[in-house]
Amino acid sequence: EYYDTLDHWLTMYTSEDLIVEKLGSPEYIVPEEFWSSRSTEVAIWEYESKGIKMYLEAVPEQSMQVFSISLQWPYEGITSKGIQIGSPIAEVRSA
């Protein structure tokens, strides 16, 4: 499967350790709770001042990993395909 990369490092399955190394501690954390739809523990990390919200899942014998990323203003990063917040819809569709 192909997953796009944000700012040359953030993508699906990025570990919580690398996230903290790159972004620091989250501004808000929704503590881990069991999600039956994923059959695992899930935590939500928010970097509101950066416009980033991530859902992380527990992985046996590893640190938690990203399975979903939500971006909104004021996120200023760019994807590996050159898309960013405010990109024209035609550019997004052709990326």
N, C-alpha and C positions, 0 to 999 in steps of 0.2 A: 504494500500500500504506500501511497505517496502522501506525505504531510508537508505543508509549506513551513518555512522557518521564518521567525520574526527576529529581526536585528541580528541575524547570523548565529543565533544560539537557541532561542526558545521555540520548542516544537512539542508535539505529542511525545509522551514518555520521558520528558525532561525530569530529572530527579529533583526532589525538594532541596537537596544540598547545593546543586548548581543554581537553583533559583535564588536561594539565600545569598550565595556568593556574588551573584550578579546584581540582585535588586535589594538585598538587605532583608530584614524581617518584614513580614506583611504588616500592613496597617490594621487590618481586621482579619480575624480568623473565626470561621464557624467550625467548632470542634468536630472531630471525627464522629460519624454516626454510621450505623449499618444501613446500606441501601440494598434492599432485596433485589432491585432491578439489575444491580451489578454484582450481587453476591459478595460484597466487600465493604470495608470501611471507607468513607469518603469525607474529605475535609474541603472547605472552600477558603481560599486565600484571596484577599483583596488588597490591591495597591491602588486605592482610589485616586491619589494625587497623580498617578501615572496612567490611569485609565485601563488597568489590567485586573481581571478577575480570572482565577484559575480553579478548576476542580481537580483535586488530587485523590488518587485511590491507593489503598494499601496494597503492597506487593510483597508476598511472603519472602522473608529473609533479605529484603532490600528496603531502601528508603521509599517514601511515597513518590508517585509519579503522576504527571499531568495526563488527564484524559480529555479535558475540555478547556478552551481558552476563550474568553469574551473580552473584546476590546471596545473602548468608547473614548470620546473626547475626555481628557486631553492627551491620549496616547499619541506620541510623535514618531513612533517607529515605522519601519517599512518591511514588507514581506520580501522574500527572495525573488518574487516576480515584480517588484516595484510598486506594489499596491500599498496605500496608506489611507488613514481616515481622510475623507474628502476627495478621494480619487474619483474622477468621472465614472459613471456606471458603465459606459462603453469600454473603458480600460479594464474594469473589474471583470466584465463578461469575457473579454478577449484574453485575459491572463491565463 
